[in-house]
Amino acid sequence: MRGATHPLPFHPGMRRVALLLLGLVLACIGQTLLAHGVDENDRAFIEGASGINIIPYMYLGAKHMVTGYDHLLFLAGVIFFLYRLKDIGTYVTLFAIGHSSTLLLGVILDIRANPFLIDAIIGLSVVYKAIDNLDGFRTWFGISPNPKAAVLIFGFFHGFGLATKLQDLTLSSDGMIPNLLAFNIGVEIGQFMALALILLAMTVWRRSDSFRRSAVLANAALMTAGFVLVGYQLTGYFTERGLT
């Protein structure tokens, strides 16, 4: 396992912990799958607004990140075994560079892709990080992907996923670039807020005796959640193709 020096011991209560973690993750996903994206009120504002609206777009960007379960699951996986703030800062910066560039370029240059497929890849990013935390690539496949390059590359897809949400709307060309920059700044603010809460929870958990006993199961639940996201998005993709 990435970051662990000894195999994690199994414990009689681990199955109960696994079921609890998996239930909580799937419950959160089930409550927000349909809500993830741009709700009707935000859609109405974006499509009706014109000119520069810095604060509203910053709010919308922060809101999207804080409620973006796929982004948060990936971030949780990324920092799961990172203990030094320097390392956390490096990986989060790479992720921010990735999603900021494709968010801005995707909308400004009108680069389009099927949003279901992009979100399916985002789901795979969660699966990847869980497998990486379990040292599964080396153990199962005999390979060791570069973790920094992977975070940057998946950051590109996360940003493109944000771009597809905005491309689905009718954005006013008047003030579009300042508004997009404000939206991106809001995303970073939301990411910082969410990361602070995740780090706080992780720090408390790491200090407990249950961390080493349940780390494997937590990442197994993370992997399952990623596969659920992939399945949901692929179902949407094939359903959409069947209706056209």
Backbone torsions as a table, in degrees:
resi	resn	phi	psi	omega
1	MET	NA	136.9	179.9
2	ARG	-63.2	117.9	175.7
3	GLY	95.9	-9.4	179.5
4	ALA	-102.7	140.3	-177.0
5	THR	-95.6	-16.7	-179.1
6	HIS	-138.5	152.8	175.4
7	PRO	-58.3	141.5	-179.2
8	LEU	-78.9	129.9	-177.8
9	PRO	-73.0	146.0	174.3
10	PHE	-85.2	156.7	-171.9
11	HIS	-140.8	144.6	-178.3
12	PRO	-56.1	-29.0	-178.2
13	GLY	-90.5	4.2	-174.5
14	MET	-66.2	-34.6	179.4
15	ARG	-62.4	-41.9	178.0
16	ARG	-63.8	-41.3	178.0
17	VAL	-61.7	-43.0	-179.4
18	ALA	-61.1	-46.2	-179.3
19	LEU	-63.6	-38.6	179.1
20	LEU	-65.4	-47.9	179.8
21	LEU	-61.0	-45.6	-179.4
22	LEU	-64.0	-41.0	179.0
23	GLY	-62.7	-42.2	179.4
24	LEU	-65.1	-44.0	-179.6
25	VAL	-62.7	-48.4	-177.6
26	LEU	-67.7	-33.0	177.4
27	ALA	-64.8	-42.7	178.5
28	CYS	-62.9	-42.4	179.6
29	ILE	-65.8	-42.2	-178.5
30	GLY	-62.3	-33.8	-179.3
31	GLN	-76.8	-22.7	-171.7
32	THR	-118.2	-3.1	-176.9
33	LEU	-56.6	-48.9	-177.9
34	LEU	-76.8	-22.1	-177.0
35	ALA	-85.8	-19.6	-176.3
36	HIS	-65.6	131.8	-177.8
37	GLY	129.5	-138.8	-179.4
38	VAL	-114.9	117.1	-178.0
39	ASP	-75.5	174.1	-172.4
40	GLU	-63.5	-40.3	179.8
41	ASN	-64.5	-44.2	178.7
42	ASP	-66.8	-38.9	177.9
43	ARG	-60.5	-44.0	-179.8
44	ALA	-63.2	-40.2	179.0
45	PHE	-64.6	-48.6	-176.3
46	ILE	-62.6	-43.0	-177.1
47	GLU	-75.4	-19.5	-179.6
48	GLY	-100.2	-12.3	-176.2
49	ALA	-84.1	150.9	173.7
50	SER	-142.1	157.5	-177.7
51	GLY	82.9	-172.4	-177.1
52	ILE	-86.9	125.5	-179.7
53	ASN	-132.8	75.4	-171.3
54	ILE	-63.3	-55.2	-174.4
55	ILE	-63.6	-47.4	178.4
56	PRO	-58.6	-40.0	-179.7
57	TYR	-72.0	-33.1	173.7
58	MET	-63.3	-41.8	178.0
59	TYR	-61.9	-44.2	-178.9
60	LEU	-64.1	-39.6	178.2
61	GLY	-64.7	-44.5	179.0
62	ALA	-64.3	-41.6	-179.6
63	LYS	-62.1	-42.1	-178.7
64	HIS	-63.7	-41.5	-179.1
65	MET	-69.6	-43.8	-177.5
66	VAL	-64.5	-32.9	179.4
67	THR	-96.1	3.3	-178.2
68	GLY	-85.2	89.3	-175.8
69	TYR	-57.8	-35.2	-178.6
70	ASP	-67.7	-43.1	177.3
71	HIS	-64.1	-42.1	-176.2
72	LEU	-69.2	-37.7	177.1
73	LEU	-63.4	-41.6	178.8
74	PHE	-64.1	-45.9	178.9
75	LEU	-60.7	-41.0	178.4
76	ALA	-61.0	-40.7	177.3
77	GLY	-66.1	-39.6	-178.0
78	VAL	-62.1	-42.8	-174.8
79	ILE	-93.5	3.1	-171.9
80	PHE	-53.9	-45.6	-178.2
81	PHE	-112.4	22.6	175.2
82	LEU	-98.3	123.0	-175.4
83	TYR	-108.3	-26.6	-177.8
84	ARG	-93.4	137.2	180.0
85	LEU	-60.7	-32.2	178.7
86	LYS	-61.6	-44.5	179.9
87	ASP	-67.3	-42.3	178.4
88	ILE	-60.4	-44.6	179.1
89	GLY	-61.0	-39.5	-179.8
90	THR	-63.1	-48.9	-176.9
91	TYR	-69.4	-40.3	179.4
92	VAL	-66.6	-36.5	176.9
93	THR	-64.2	-43.4	177.7
94	LEU	-60.8	-42.1	178.5
95	PHE	-63.9	-41.4	-179.7
96	ALA	-65.8	-41.2	177.3
97	ILE	-60.6	-43.8	-179.2
98	GLY	-62.5	-54.1	-173.9
99	HIS	-75.6	-25.6	178.0
100	SER	-69.5	-41.9	-176.6
101	SER	-66.0	-45.9	-177.6
102	THR	-76.6	-27.7	174.2
103	LEU	-61.8	-50.9	-177.0
104	LEU	-69.9	-48.7	-176.8
105	LEU	-68.7	-36.0	-179.9
106	GLY	-60.7	-42.4	-178.8
107	VAL	-78.9	-47.1	-175.8
108	ILE	-64.0	-43.1	-178.4
109	LEU	-91.1	0.7	179.4
110	ASP	54.2	48.0	175.8
111	ILE	-86.3	119.9	-171.5
112	ARG	-117.2	151.0	174.0
113	ALA	-153.3	163.7	180.0
114	ASN	-66.1	121.1	-176.1
115	PRO	-63.3	-30.2	178.6
116	PHE	-65.5	-40.6	-179.6
117	LEU	-69.4	-39.5	177.7
118	ILE	-63.6	-43.0	179.7
119	ASP	-69.1	-28.3	175.0
120	ALA	-66.2	-40.2	176.9
121	ILE	-65.2	-36.6	176.4
122	ILE	-62.6	-40.2	174.6
123	GLY	-61.0	-39.6	177.8
124	LEU	-65.0	-28.5	177.7
125	SER	-63.9	-35.0	176.7
126	VAL	-67.3	-43.1	177.3
127	VAL	-60.7	-46.4	179.6
128	TYR	-55.1	-48.7	-173.9
129	LYS	-66.8	-35.8	177.9
130	ALA	-65.4	-43.6	177.9
131	ILE	-63.3	-40.7	179.1
132	ASP	-62.5	-41.6	178.4
133	ASN	-63.9	-30.6	178.4
134	LEU	-85.1	2.6	-176.0
135	ASP	58.1	31.5	-175.8
136	GLY	-71.2	-31.6	-178.9
137	PHE	-63.4	-43.8	179.3
138	ARG	-72.5	-41.8	-176.6
139	THR	-71.4	-44.0	-174.2
140	TRP	-90.6	-34.8	-172.6
141	PHE	-118.2	-7.6	178.5
142	GLY	72.3	22.8	178.6
143	ILE	-127.0	160.1	178.5
144	SER	-136.0	90.0	179.5
145	PRO	-59.8	147.3	176.8
146	ASN	-68.5	114.8	-173.8
147	PRO	-66.6	-33.3	180.0
148	LYS	-70.4	-42.9	178.1
149	ALA	-63.3	-38.9	-179.1
150	ALA	-64.6	-42.5	179.9
151	VAL	-63.8	-41.1	178.2
152	LEU	-63.9	-46.7	-178.2
153	ILE	-63.8	-46.0	178.2
154	PHE	-67.1	-28.1	174.0
155	GLY	-60.4	-37.8	176.1
156	PHE	-57.8	-44.2	-178.7
157	PHE	-69.8	-37.8	177.3
158	HIS	-62.0	-41.9	177.6
159	GLY	-66.7	-38.7	178.0
160	PHE	-65.6	-33.4	175.3
161	GLY	-62.6	-40.3	175.4
162	LEU	-63.7	-39.2	-179.6
163	ALA	-63.4	-39.7	-179.2
164	THR	-64.3	-30.8	177.8
165	LYS	-66.2	-40.9	-179.8
166	LEU	-75.7	-33.1	179.6
167	GLN	-66.3	-21.7	179.1
168	ASP	-74.1	-9.6	-178.2
169	LEU	-106.8	165.9	175.9
170	THR	-96.4	96.4	-178.6
171	LEU	-85.8	135.4	176.3
172	SER	-70.4	134.5	178.0
173	SER	-70.6	-19.6	179.2
174	ASP	-75.7	107.3	-179.9
175	GLY	81.9	15.5	-174.2
176	MET	-62.1	-47.0	-176.3
177	ILE	-65.6	-47.6	175.4
178	PRO	-58.9	-38.0	179.4
179	ASN	-66.9	-39.1	177.8
180	LEU	-64.9	-41.8	177.2
181	LEU	-62.4	-39.8	177.6
182	ALA	-65.0	-41.0	177.7
183	PHE	-60.6	-43.3	-179.4
184	ASN	-66.0	-39.8	175.9
185	ILE	-62.2	-40.0	177.1
186	GLY	-61.9	-39.7	176.6
187	VAL	-59.4	-42.7	179.8
188	GLU	-66.5	-38.7	177.4
189	ILE	-63.8	-44.9	177.9
190	GLY	-62.4	-38.9	178.3
191	GLN	-64.3	-41.9	178.9
192	PHE	-62.8	-43.0	-180.0
193	MET	-63.7	-46.8	-178.8
194	ALA	-65.6	-40.6	-179.4
195	LEU	-63.8	-38.1	179.0
196	ALA	-61.4	-43.1	179.5
197	LEU	-67.4	-41.5	179.3
198	ILE	-63.2	-44.0	179.4
199	LEU	-63.0	-39.9	178.8
200	LEU	-61.7	-47.4	179.4
201	ALA	-63.9	-41.8	-179.8
202	MET	-65.1	-39.3	-179.4
203	THR	-63.3	-44.2	177.8
204	VAL	-63.4	-43.4	-178.4
205	TRP	-64.9	-42.6	-177.8
206	ARG	-61.9	-27.1	-179.0
207	ARG	-82.0	-7.1	-179.9
208	SER	-92.6	160.0	179.6
209	ASP	-69.7	-18.5	-174.6
210	SER	-80.4	-12.5	-173.3
211	PHE	-61.2	-53.8	-177.5
212	ARG	-66.2	-31.1	180.0
213	ARG	-72.4	-29.5	-172.9
214	SER	-113.2	2.7	-178.3
215	ALA	-62.7	-41.2	179.0
216	VAL	-61.4	-45.6	-177.2
217	LEU	-69.7	-33.6	177.3
218	ALA	-63.0	-41.6	179.0
219	ASN	-73.8	-29.4	173.3
220	ALA	-65.1	-40.3	176.2
221	ALA	-65.6	-38.9	177.5
222	LEU	-62.0	-43.2	178.2
223	MET	-62.8	-43.1	178.9
224	THR	-61.8	-42.2	178.2
225	ALA	-61.1	-39.9	177.5
226	GLY	-62.0	-42.9	178.2
227	PHE	-65.3	-35.5	176.4
228	VAL	-62.4	-43.6	178.0
229	LEU	-61.5	-43.9	178.9
230	VAL	-61.0	-47.1	-179.5
231	GLY	-61.6	-41.1	179.3
232	TYR	-62.9	-45.6	-177.9
233	GLN	-68.8	-39.5	178.4
234	LEU	-67.3	-34.6	175.1
235	THR	-61.9	-44.0	176.7
236	GLY	-62.1	-38.7	-179.3
237	TYR	-64.5	-49.3	-177.3
238	PHE	-72.1	-30.9	174.6
239	THR	-64.6	-43.7	179.5
240	GLU	-62.2	-42.5	179.2
241	ARG	-65.7	-33.9	179.6
242	GLY	-71.0	-23.1	-178.3
243	LEU	-91.1	-9.1	-178.1
244	THR	-104.0	NA	NA
